Amino acid sequence: MLRAGLKGRILIATEGINGTLAGPRAAVDEYVAALRAEERFADIEMKVSPGDAQTFPKLVIKVRPEIVTLGAGPLVPNHDNHLSAAEWKRTLEEEPDAVVVDVRNRYESAAGKFAHAIACDIEHFRELPEYVEQLADLKERKVLMYCTGGIRCEKASALFRSRGFTNVFQLHGGIVSYQEQFGNEHWLGECFVFDQRMTVRVDDALVPIGRCAHTGQPTNRFVNCLHDPCHVLFLLAEETEHANADTRLCPECLTNGLTSATADYKGSPARAFPAPRTE
């Protein structure tokens, strides 16, 4: 399969396999057929979206303890709480008391989310076990949970149930599967993806919600904070950066007094001279 010209990222763990690949359609189809020929993966779900030669720079295959790192210890999965895209849409429309929770990272929610969803204020998925305590008042509510492709929800829904949430449901196949059927109905903005594209979108009835972290003007452009020890991902309008190079720093780093001259990054003036020694 490696000789088929595929690039992307595949993660393997005892709990399963997950990945995203890009390449010629025939090569992708060949890989899918080979994977499904293995009995353990015969019913594996695939999602398709357009990309190009720049989607992934290379092929990376990694073995990890967890496919997505949560660090919450053993959790009991529950496959009886999956809602199909159609069931999810119906629930949104017919059960106004249900609460929608976005368990993705905060920058993903900044690019796009379901209308009225509660976005978890986390930088990494592994922060969810601590953050979930802030949602304790929802324990008796019907919780509708979603993520990009449905993988993180498998763990997140089990985590929520272990913490006393009694009525938790997850969107089967995630945002990607939902938009394949219903586009932007009940959805705002774009969908963040972990590759060179950064976001993907359905143009019909699109309601952009991405806003520059510094100026609030509409944008879907993500950058990493210029200060390497921070390196947080945030939305930055190109016009904002052109007007002031210091805006390549996230708002928190700017508030802390850093500038493009004093930030720590490759090629910065701050690295022009060795740091003073301290005894």
N, C-alpha and C positions, 0 to 999 in steps of 0.2 A: 504493500500500500504506500510506503514512503516514496516509491519511485513514480507514483501517479501524479506528482506535481502538486500535492496538497500542502497547504500551510495552515497554521492555526495553533490551538492549544487544547490538549487532552489531559484530563486529570483522572487518575485511577486510585481508588481506595477500596478497602474491604466492603464498604457500603455500596459501591457501584462505580460507574464510569460517567463522566460528563465532559463535554468538550464542544468546541466550535471550530469548524474547518472551512477553508475557502479554496476554491480552485475550479477547474473546468467542470461543467455539469456532469459529464460522463465519468470523470474521476470521482466526484462526490458520490454518484450513484453506485459506482463500483465498491467504494468503501462501505456504504450503507448496506449493500447486499452481503458483503463479507462479514460485517458485524452481526447482522441478523441471522446469518447462517450458524453462528454460535448459539447453542441452545439457551444459555443464560441471558442473551440479549435479543432473543427472537421477537419480543414484544416492545423493544425500546422505542421511545417516541422521538421523532425527528421534526425539527422546525426549520423552515427555509426562508431566507431573506436575501435581497440583492446585495452584492458587494463588488469589489474590483481587485485588481492586482495589489493594491496598497492596503487591503483590509488587514492582513497579517504580514509581518516581515519575514517570518520563518515558522518552522514547525517545532513545537515544544511539547514533550510528553513527560509528565511528572507523576510520581507515586507519592501520595500524601496520606496522613492519618485520617483526614476528612476531606470530602470533595469540596465542601465549603466550610471554612473554619468557624465553629461556634464556640467550642470549648466548654460546653455545658454538661459534659459527661454523658452516660448512656441515656437515651431517650427512646420511648416506645412510639413507633410510627403508627399513624391511624389513616388508613386509606378510605375510610367511610365518610370522611368529611370533605371530599372533593366536590366542587361544583363545576359543571361544564360551563363553557362560555355563555350558553343560552340561559342556564339556571342562574348564573351570576348576574346577568343583565336583568332577568326577571326579578330577582331579589332586590336589586338596586331600585327598580321601578315600583315594586309593590310593598316593600317593607322599609318605610322611611326611618324606623327606629333602629335598624341595623347600623352598626358603625363600621366604616371601612378603614383598615390599617395597612399602611404601606411599610413593609419591613425591610425595604432596601436602604441603602446609605443615603444620607441627606442630600448629596449632590445629584443623585439619580432622581430624587423627588423634585429637585429644583428644576430639572429639565422637563418633567412631565409626570402626571399622576392622575388617578381617577378623581373626579369632582368630589369635593368635600372629604377626601381621605385625610386621615391623621398620618402625617409623615414622621417617622421616628428620627429623632435628632442624633444620629450616630454616624461616625466616620467610617467604621468598619463593622461587618456583620457580627464579629466576635464581641462587640459592645452591647449587643441586644440583651443578653441575660441580665446585665445590670440595669439597662434602660427600661426593661419591661415593668419594673416596679413603679415607674411613673404612670403606667396605664392601669393601675390596680382598680380604679373606679369603674373600669369596663368589665370587670369579672362576671357580672350578671347579665351583661348585654350580649346580643348576638354579634359576633365579631366576624367580619369578612376580611380575609387576609390575602394579600397578593404580592408577587415579586415578578421578575422579568420572565423567567421560563418555568417557574414552579418548583425549582430545586430547593431554594432557601426556605420556601414555605413548608416543605416536608418537616424540616427541623424546627422552624419557628412555631408552627402550630403545636407540635409536640411539647416544645418549651412552654408555651402559653398554658397548655392543659396541665403540665406539671406544676405550674404556679397558681393553679386554682381557677383558671378561666374555664367556664363550663359549656360554652356554646360557640365553638370556633370552627369556621369553615375556610377553605382555601380555594383559590381560583386554579382549576386544573389547567396546566400548560402555561399559566401566567399571562402576562400582558401580550406576549407574542401571539399566542393562540387566540386570545380574545380579539385582537385587532385583525387577525386573518378573517374573522367572521363578521365583526361589527364595526371595524374601523375606529372612528373617533367618538362613537356614541358613549357618552358619560366619561370620555377621556379628554384630558387637557394636555397640550404640549407634545413633546417628543419622547421617545423611549431611549434611555441611556443604554449603551452596550460597551462591553469591555474589549474593544479593539480600536483600530485606527479611525473608524468612522465616528466614534464617540456617541452619536445619536442616530436613530433611524426614525422615519416619520411616515404617517399616512396623510397625504395632502388634502384629501376630501374633508371639508368641514374642520380643518385644523384650527385650533385655538392656541397660539403660542403663549407659553407662560414663562419661559426662561428670561431672567433679568440679570443684567450686569450687577455684580456684587458691589461695585463702587458707585455707579450712576443710576441704576435701576432701569436703564434703557433696554429694550428687547434684544436678546441675543441667544444663540445656541452654542456659542464658542467656549469651550472649556480650556483652561490652562492650569498648570501646577504653579503654586507659589514659588517665586524666584528664590526665596530663602530655603536652601536645601534642607536644613534641619526641620523645617515646617513642611514644605512640599505639598501642602493641602491642595486638592482640586477644587476649582471654583469657576464660575461663569464670568467672563471678561469680554466686553464689547471691544472690537478691534479699534473703533474710533476713540474709545477711552484710553487704550494703551498708546495710541499714536499721539494723543494730546499730552500724556504724562507717563513717562516710562516707569515711574515708581508704582503705578497701578498693577504691574506684574507681581507685586506683593499682595497677598491677601489682606482684607480689611484689618484682621487682628494684628498682623505684622506691621502694617502701616501705623495702627494705633499705638503700637509699642515703640514707635520711633525709628523703625528701620527704613532705609532708602535703598535705591538701586546701587548706591555707592558703598553702603555699609553692610548690605546683606551678604550672606555667605553662599556663594555659588561659583561654579567653574568660570573663570575669567573675570570675576568681580574685582574692583579696586581693593576690596578688603583683603583679598588674597595676594596682592602684589608684593607684600612684604611679610616676612615670617612673624608670627605672633610673638609678643614679648615674653621672655621667660619669667617664670615666677619661682621663687625659692620656697 
